[in-house]
Amino acid sequence: MKMKAAVFYGPKQPLKVEEVEAPKAGPGEILVKVAACGVCHTDLGYIDDGVPTFKKPPMILGHESSGIVEDLGDGVDRFAKGDRVLIPAVFTCGDCAYCRVGRENICLNMRMLGNNMDGAYAEYVVAPARDCLHLPEEIPLEEGCIIADAVSTPYHAVKNRAKVRPGDLVAVYGCGGVGMNVVQVAAATGAVVIAVDIDDDKLRTAIELGAWKTVNAKALDPAKEIRKLTGGGVDIAIEAIGNPMTIEQAFASCKAGGRLCVVGYTNQDVKINAARLMFREMEIVGSLGCRPVDYANIVEMARSGKIKVTELVTGRFPLDSINEALDQQRTGKTLRLIIVM
């Protein structure tokens, strides 16, 4: 069976939409007819910056998907043909030292859709059945795809790494596709959230999603303004951009005993004052992806309306227009774009 897919041939090249052989579900796998796949900045890392994929090109990118079960591999009994499913971005082994202590998100043998294996910028994709989730009818099938990464990654950061509690003062640096969900998950947790960005439209959206105050970092020194707003600094700062300057600003926003959680990716060095880290008993933690055990809670929050999904999708494109979607992603003006099959 043939299918249409957007194929990645290497850095500095547009994706090519062409006919390829459709995958088949092996033992323990499901074949999913893709409904939609989110456009993530990670994909631009491969295309624009030359970040290597584990599977060598040509390959299919796309790691944030939802769809309908088309076929079942041997041994699969959790799903039936026609079921609505959410496919997590990363699959874990369940057997390594990290999986066995509940830290599957840093699994030694993890496989990422659209990185280690062909992804979901395609009409069909295969995935391990044990990792996939039933998607309730209350969550729209297409927009629900963003739960797979744009919502789950912030959830893990807020709940498990930043350890946000009700009443905590939290500064969120960056209100893009990930950062905006950090804002709404932290607010849903009961935190008092200050959102930081350089785009007034995004800051207005942050207020709609539960932020208490906003700071435009283009107009003000955000760390100074946050310390003034809070009388000394926040309990927790979460950086969702991946920029050394904003990581340093986020750290400077924290009060004594505060915690910095870094969600944004950068391969550059960051300057942190070690004396402040020690003398004020500060904490710095990183956050990667999401544990499989947390997905059911995230789906329930979206089903019950505790967190919004549809409102975070700011553009929809057909697969044939995927390069236009990527161009729009490059502008930095979007929250989440989705490719609809």
Secondary structure, 3 states (H helix, E strand, C coil): CEEEEEEECCCCCCCEEEEEECCCCCCCEEEEEEEEEEECHHHHHHHHCCCCCCCCCCEECCCCEEEEEEEECCCCCCCCCCCEEEECCEECCCCCCCHHHCCHHHCCCCEEECCCECCCCECEEEEEHHHCEECCCCCCCCHHHHHHCCCHHHHHHHHHHCCCCCCCEEEEECCCCCHHHHHHHHHHHCCEEEEEECCHHHHHHHHHCCCCEEEECCCCCHHHHHHHHHCCCEEEEEECCCCHHHHHHHHHCEEEEEEEEECCCCCCCCCCCHHHHHHCCCEEEECCCCCHHHHHHHHHHHHCCCCCCHHHEEEEEEHHHHHHHHHHHHCCCCCEEEEEC
